[in-house]
Amino acid sequence: MKRLYETILTEGTVINDNVLKVDSFLNHGINPHLMKEIGEEFADRFKDENITKILTLESSGIAPALMTSLVIGCELVFARKRQSLTMIDNLISTTVESYTKKQKNTISVSGDLIKPHDSLLIIDDFLANGQAAKGLIDIAQQAGSSIVGIGIVIEKSFQPGRSELEKQGIRVESLARIASLTNNQVQFEEKTCL
Ligand code: 5GP
């Protein structure tokens, strides 16, 4: 995705060797044109799957997941990090260690919204150690749903998330794969991406 690579290079800030800030288009401000392309790309990569629902995690997974669900024509459910007063019955929960905040959060989805007959595509903004993705997989498994794969907007390929997920037999599709953030520079895995 040329536009995603270009936007990462022009608008991303390397915070340190492990963290990239992309607040202008993904984590705080949202670029709707880029999100539309992201949705089209995920839909295309998973076009052979019969996806009934997209599962993501609030808040930064919602924008790319919503655009993907619109293109695929399926519903979207996001796991909540804070319990809502209206979410009382039939909750499916798990614990996830936050990469950026280094704290454990309970994330929850209503069991009314994902069912054993669902075939889920999981989407998230970043893949680092794979904790958020594993939490979403755990929720899907508790619901008895099947998982067609995981779509990630930005993968940090020098961290172990992808291999952890692939070990579980999960298909991982990442739209941008970062090989390194050293020397304040973003290096992509693919040399011919621009
Ligand atoms: P993981 O659970 O795979 O270790 O980390 C993924 C989650 O942590 C993502 O949902 C994302 O919110 C956050 N995250 C991980 N690495 C980065 C990063 O370099 N930049 C930003 N902005 N968020 C990150």
Residues whose N, C-alpha, C, O or C-beta is under 5 A from the ligand:
A	BS01	5GP	N18 V19 L20 K21 V22 N27 E97 Y99 T100 D124 F126 L127 A128 N129 G130 Q131 A132 A133 G161
